């Protein structure tokens, strides 16, 4: 497993990270979750990503129980704050009150003294940037968090956060966690250049497009039972982004043929494609079985030639999007 710095900062994380959205504490029972997290560590993964809202806090509990069996300083634990955790008017967003209260709630669920990377799960237009930056500054000074980051923010919002932190002499965000994969490249136009200039690293989520880029879904064929696409509780994200169209699935089948030539799985090809960029610090994968982790970690050592990258683009044709407007 290779490791990369998060942007310009000193923190180093594994190129493959393990996330817990829709899996740990939810569709995967707690003991299996813990076993997979420990297996991931044995494979060289040191970055575990979760959020307070995942499975209503159960994901953080599972991550915490796994990390308790490891050296705390050997792992990097990231969690998030923004989405509603209760019905009260202050139980959501990025107000100083909600950020502080949810940080302490996450620490309790994780059973940890500090969070390595505390991320703003989305942007909150109702909260002044000064308020948010100062809240993160105070949590840092108190030793509750080491670094903070953002997720799915625009280039302008990221620049505002960094400039505000500079003005307040406070620590700026070090990372952005965007949706990014072969089928959705919209961050390449503005977000990645801005983050490069400001020193933020990209911690990618959904590098396999919710499992579409594994090649397990076939055009004209119903999703296999037990998969995310077959579950109406979890497939809304895939359907809303147009990922299950026959046109997309046909393109993914062409990618599979290329992957076979390279002695890779389609999933490994998708992960290696994201890691081709130096601005990408880590790609976050999800897993319901340990065998999926065994496969995914092998992408860390894969380097794709210019010719292969061009063949990927030809295989997908006009399917991928560059501007966030939707798949063709």
Order of alpha helices (4+ residues) and beta strands (2+ residues): beta-beta-beta-alpha-beta-alpha-beta-alpha-beta-alpha-beta-alpha-beta-alpha-beta-alpha-alpha-alpha-beta-alpha-alpha
